[in-house]
């Protein structure tokens, strides 16, 4: 006798991106760092190892504006944490 079982799951994938934009000497906005993160959840549970990546595009500007850049990094990390906890879905 054949026994059948069907399970329905809900998978949510999120790609988060951000950047630290600072005015250069000319007053033009310049992207100094970019951030990205990827999160997958299945039925509300974290499904894979989440990652956060940052790329420093303009090292000299990063060093000159390190305090502001670090605040942006922390703000992005906090947003990723909210997404992991599901607080962004409320």
N, C-alpha and C positions, 0 to 999 in steps of 0.2 A: 504494500500500500504506500502510495506517495504521500509524504507529509510536506506541506509547503509552509514557508514562513517568509513574509515580506516585512522589511523594516524600512521606514522612511526616516531619513535624517535631514537636518537642515545645516548646511555648511555656509558660513559667511567668511569671505575673504576681504581683507581691507588692506589697501596700500596707502600709506600715509607719507606725505612729502611736506617739506618746509624749507625755508632758506633764511639766512641772516643777511639782510640787505642794509648796507651802510653807505652814506654819502661820501664820495671821494673828494679830493682837494678841489675839483672843479664844481662840486655841488651835484654831480650826477650820481644817481643811485647805482651801487655796484653790489653784485651778489658775492659775498665773501665765503660763505659755507652753505652747502646744501645738505639736507637731512632726508633720510627715507627709512621707512619701517614697513614690515609686512606681518600681518596677524591673520591666522586662520582659526576659526572656532567651529566646532561641530556640536550642535545641540547645546550651545552655551559654554562648552568646555574648550579650552585652548588645545588645538589639534597638533600644532607643530612648534618647533623652537622659534619663538619670535626673534627678530633681529632688528637692530638699529644701526644704520650706517651714516657716517658723516664724511663729507669730502670738503677739504679746505681748498678753495679755488684760488684764493689770493692770499698767500702766506704773509706777505708784508702788511697787508691791511688787517689780517687776523691778529698779528702781534700788536699792531698799533691800537686796535680796538678790542683787545682780548676780553676785557670785563664785559662789554656789551655782547660779544659773541658767546661768552660762557652763559650769560643770562638766557640768550636765545636757545642754546643747547639744552639748558635745564628746562625751559618752557616746553620744548619739543618732547623731551623725555617724560615730563609730567603728563603731556597729552597722550603719549603712548601708554603710560600707566593707566590713565582713565579708560582708554579703549580696551586694554587687557581686562580691566575690572568690569567693563560693560557700562560704565557711567556715562559714556558718550551716547548711549542708545536711549537714554531716558528723556 
